[in-house]
Each structure stands twice: as structure tokens, then as C-alpha cells.
């Protein structure tokens, strides 16, 4: 899938450039494409420098939380809920703790850090799977929840905005929170409908009802605020929650007599390795996206969509953020490249850039997650996993558009 997508970017750019040269007489398009290759390669290194620090920082804090027992505590707390959502998984099974840690990493926006943990969880679930090549119900639910990616602290998004010079990198905190809640809820309901999970169970209703009430109350509060107040609240909550999580990890670790410094360094080493391994993929995708835009192909496609939207009498500002939304299900690195490109072209605090950042934080990379997680355990038949995950993606994109018009429109 990624091979076809990456090759398709370059072939499309080549066709568009030839058309500009032979039909439009624009011979300078080739110089622009070559220049874009070098510009994007340099930008990849600049992004990686910040990414090294971010991943190292947060994986260090996550290791403190793990050794302090916070992950086990969450596993025990979520045990009754998972017993109903994944009835074939025994209580206390190692997969529950790993799933919890994976969701925690996704919640902090550390999608690259969540992947190795998620692979371990999928292997544990595969040990319970009666079929070696067909996804079990538990594996499908885990994959869809991972693909919908409930993001409570989108640290990576904040980092990219900071790297591009945003005055307030956390401005999109609340929009992402609302959009990712919509995508996760849609994914859960889709899987529950197919698997006939008993969501009316008192325990499930208690968890989902409490979450729904909190979210509804939060939305009611937001509805009473002006646009300026919404932006200010999003900034305050983003920074407050981020720092509160750090303090909580440290305090609980100290209380449990965890060597917090040594634990942090131990976890940080993994962050360095993850960031280092990501660089080739980032260079590959950023360069492909840069060539695609320099060739004019991306602008032509967006102009066509913009014409259709305008013809329907709708606002067209969201169209410039669609590249991120369209490639997100296929490749996280491509979507990341599209996000960075949108911020560079339109401005980091422009409406398209804010919407693209919200879309980037609302869901995960469905086909990448599907290929990596199921491929790691030899699953060939995904059953209803793809359909449910794509439905969650659609819900996340639509929610992102609506929320951004509410906040920044």
C-alpha cells in the first residue's frame, strides 16, 4: 500500500509537470520540483531535531508511569469494562495492561511510541485466537480503537506547530479532543453493532455514560463562550493538562519509591531509537509531497474540489486541508508531510493549517495500523476491521471540519 502511494505521488507529479511544460509552456516546473526535493529534505531534518527531543521526553515519563504501577492500576480499573467489550480475553490477561499502555501512548499523541506496545498487545491477543490467519473479535476491537486513536494530549501536533513558529502550539487542543472523541465513539459503536456487544450492560453504560456526560457538559460550556474565549480556553487546557500529567507521573513515581531519574533515562533511550528510525520515512514522504505540490498536481485537484464545493454554495476554506484527510488512512508519514506542507504554504495559524492539525490528531493511520498489527501476527482475514475503522476515520474528519468552523470560523 505504501509503495503504491509513494510511487503514485512521483508518477502523478511527473505527468502534471510534463503537461505544464508541453501544454502550458512552463519549463521552470522541473527546477521547482528539484528545488522542492532539497527543501523538503532539509525540512525533514529540522522536524526530526525537535522530534528527537519530544519522543525522548515523553517516553521517559511514560516509563516512570509504568514502573510506578499506573499502567497496572489502569488495567485493573478497566478490567470490568474490557471483560464485556472483549469477553474472550480472560481477566488479568497480559494483553489488557498492554492495551491500556498503548491507548495511553496514543492518548498522549505519541503514535510512534504506541506502535511497539500495540504489537506486543496484538501478539498476546493472538495467543488466545483460535484461528491463526483470521482476526478475532478482540483483535478487531483493539485495532479499531487504535485506528480511531483517542488523543487526549496531542503532543506531536503541538510539536509540529511549534516547529513551524506557531505563537501558541496548543491552540488546537480542544478541537482535537472533540474530533477524536467523535471518531472513537463511531468506531466503538460500529464494532459493537457488528459483534453484537452488549453496550447496555450496566458496567459499559456506567463507563460510556460518564464519558458522554463529561463530554456533553464540556461542549455545553464551550457553546457559551465566544470565539476568543474558546481559543484562550483551548490554550489554557492544553498547557495545563500537559504539565499536570508530568507532575502526576513524577509524584506517583516518587511516592512508590521509583528511581524517577533512572527510569526516565531508560525510557528516553527508546525515544531516541524510535525518532532515529523515523527519519528515512519522513524524508521519503515529505519529498514526495513537495514534488507533488511543485508540479501543480495537488493544486489542480484541490481547485477541482473547490469548484464543486463552491458550486454547492458552501464555504471552501476547508478544501486546502483535505490532502491531510485523504492520505491519513493510508500513511501517517504522508499525512504528517501534508500537514507540514499546509502549514508552510498557508501559514501555521491559518484556517486550513488549524483544520489539518485537527484532522491529523483526530484519527490514526488505518491501513498502516492494519498492515503492521495484523501482519505482525500473520492475520490475513481482517473481517469487518477495515469498514469499522474507515467509518471512524470519516466521523473524525467530519467532526474536525465542524469543530474548526465553530472555533476558528
LUMFI-36656 format. One line per 8 residues: number of its first residue (from 0); for each residue x, y, z of C-alpha. Coordinates in steps of 0.5 Angstrom, whole numbers. Layout:
! residues N
NUM = X Y Z; ...
This chain:
! residues 409
0 = 0 0 0; 5 5 2; 10 3 -4; 4 5 -9; 2 11 -5; 9 14 -5; 10 12 -13; 4 15 -14
8 = 6 21 -12; 12 22 -16; 9 19 -22; 3 24 -22; 8 30 -21; 12 27 -27; 5 27 -31; 3 34 -28
16 = 10 37 -30; 10 34 -37; 3 37 -38; 5 44 -35; 12 44 -40; 8 41 -46; 2 45 -46; 3 51 -41
24 = 10 52 -44; 12 52 -36; 19 50 -37; 21 52 -30; 17 47 -27; 22 42 -27; 27 47 -23; 22 48 -18
32 = 21 40 -17; 28 39 -16; 29 45 -11; 23 42 -7; 27 36 -6; 32 39 -3; 28 44 1; 24 38 4
40 = 30 34 6; 33 40 10; 26 41 13; 26 33 15; 32 34 19; 29 40 22; 23 37 24; 27 31 27
48 = 31 35 31; 25 37 35; 22 30 35; 28 27 38; 27 31 44; 20 30 44; 19 23 44; 25 22 49
56 = 22 27 54; 15 23 53; 18 16 53; 22 18 59; 16 20 63; 12 14 61; 17 9 63; 16 13 70
64 = 9 12 70; 10 4 68; 14 3 74; 10 7 79; 5 2 77; 0 7 74; -1 2 68; -3 -4 72
72 = -7 1 76; -11 3 70; -11 -5 67; -15 -7 74; -19 -1 73; -21 -2 66; -21 -10 67; -29 -10 68
80 = -30 -6 62; -26 -10 58; -29 -16 60; -35 -14 57; -32 -11 51; -27 -17 50; -31 -23 53; -26 -28 50
88 = -20 -25 54; -19 -27 61; -19 -22 67; -12 -20 69; -9 -23 62; -3 -19 60; -6 -16 54; -10 -12 58
96 = -4 -8 61; -1 -7 54; -7 -5 51; -8 0 57; -1 3 56; -2 3 48; -8 7 49; -4 12 54
104 = 1 13 49; -4 15 44; -8 19 49; -1 23 49; 0 24 42; 6 19 42; 3 15 36; 10 12 34
112 = 12 10 41; 5 7 42; 7 2 36; 12 -3 39; 7 -3 45; 1 -5 41; 5 -10 37; 6 -13 44
120 = -1 -13 46; -3 -16 39; 1 -22 40; -2 -23 47; -9 -23 44; -6 -28 38; -4 -33 43; -12 -33 45
128 = -14 -33 38; -17 -40 36; -15 -38 28; -8 -37 26; -10 -32 20; -17 -29 22; -17 -23 26; -21 -25 33
136 = -27 -20 35; -22 -18 41; -16 -16 36; -21 -12 31; -24 -8 37; -17 -7 39; -15 -5 32; -21 0 31
144 = -20 3 38; -12 4 36; -14 7 29; -19 12 32; -14 14 37; -17 18 42; -12 23 43; -12 27 50
152 = -5 30 49; -3 31 42; 4 33 44; 6 31 37; 2 36 34; 4 41 39; 11 40 37; 10 41 29
160 = 6 47 30; 12 50 35; 17 48 30; 13 52 24; 13 58 29; 6 58 32; 5 63 37; 1 58 41
168 = 2 51 39; -3 48 44; -9 52 40; -12 46 37; -12 42 44; -20 43 45; -22 42 37; -17 35 37
176 = -21 33 44; -28 34 41; -26 31 34; -22 25 37; -28 23 41; -33 23 36; -28 18 32; -27 14 37
184 = -34 13 39; -36 12 32; -31 6 32; -33 3 38; -41 3 36; -39 0 29; -35 -5 32; -41 -6 38
192 = -46 -7 32; -42 -12 28; -40 -16 34; -47 -15 38; -43 -13 44; -48 -11 50; -47 -4 51; -53 -4 55
200 = -49 -8 61; -49 -3 67; -42 -3 67; -41 -1 60; -46 4 61; -43 7 67; -37 8 63; -40 11 57
208 = -45 15 60; -40 18 65; -35 20 59; -41 22 55; -44 27 61; -37 30 62; -36 31 54; -43 34 54
216 = -42 38 60; -36 41 57; -39 42 50; -45 46 54; -39 50 57; -36 51 50; -42 53 47; -43 59 52
224 = -36 62 50; -34 67 45; -29 65 39; -24 69 43; -25 65 50; -25 59 46; -18 60 43; -16 62 50
232 = -19 56 54; -16 51 49; -9 54 50; -10 54 58; -13 47 58; -7 44 53; -2 47 57; -5 46 64
240 = -6 38 62; 0 37 59; 4 40 65; -1 36 70; 1 30 67; 8 31 68; 7 33 75; 3 27 77
248 = 8 22 74; 13 24 78; 9 25 84; 7 18 84; 13 15 82; 17 19 88; 11 16 93; 12 9 90
256 = 20 10 91; 21 9 84; 28 12 82; 25 17 77; 31 20 74; 34 13 72; 27 11 70; 26 17 66
264 = 33 16 62; 32 9 61; 25 10 57; 28 16 54; 33 12 50; 28 8 47; 25 15 45; 32 17 41
272 = 32 10 38; 24 11 35; 26 18 33; 32 16 29; 29 10 26; 23 15 23; 28 20 19; 28 16 13
280 = 21 15 13; 20 23 14; 25 25 9; 21 20 4; 14 23 5; 16 30 5; 20 30 -1; 14 26 -5
288 = 9 31 -2; 14 37 -4; 15 35 -11; 7 33 -12; 6 41 -10; 11 44 -14; 9 40 -20; 2 43 -19
296 = -2 37 -19; -4 38 -12; -7 45 -13; -10 43 -19; -14 37 -15; -16 42 -10; -18 47 -15; -23 42 -18
304 = -26 40 -11; -26 48 -9; -30 49 -15; -35 43 -13; -36 46 -6; -37 53 -9; -42 51 -14; -46 48 -8
312 = -46 54 -4; -41 52 1; -35 55 4; -29 53 1; -24 54 6; -23 47 9; -21 45 2; -14 46 3
320 = -14 42 9; -16 36 5; -10 33 3; -8 31 10; -15 28 11; -15 24 5; -8 21 6; -9 20 13
328 = -12 13 13; -6 10 8; 0 13 11; 2 17 18; 8 20 15; 5 22 9; -1 26 13; 5 29 17
336 = 8 31 11; 2 34 8; 0 38 15; 7 41 15; 6 43 8; 0 46 9; 3 50 15; 8 52 11
344 = 4 54 5; -2 58 8; 1 60 15; 2 56 21; -5 59 24; -9 60 18; -15 56 18; -13 51 13
352 = -7 49 18; -11 49 24; -16 44 21; -11 40 18; -8 39 25; -14 38 28; -15 32 23; -8 30 24
360 = -10 29 31; -17 26 31; -15 19 28; -9 14 27; -7 11 20; -12 6 19; -8 2 13; -2 3 16
368 = -4 0 23; -8 -6 20; -2 -8 16; 3 -7 21; -1 -10 27; -4 -16 23; 2 -17 19; 6 -18 25
376 = 2 -24 28; 0 -27 21; -7 -25 20; -10 -25 13; -17 -24 14; -19 -18 17; -26 -19 17; -30 -12 19
384 = -24 -9 22; -23 -4 15; -30 -2 15; -31 0 22; -24 4 22; -26 8 16; -32 9 19; -29 12 25
392 = -24 16 20; -30 19 17; -33 21 23; -26 24 25; -26 28 19; -33 31 19; -32 33 26; -26 36 25
400 = -29 41 20; -35 42 24; -31 44 30; -26 48 27; -31 52 24; -34 53 31; -27 55 34; -24 59 28
408 = -29 60 23
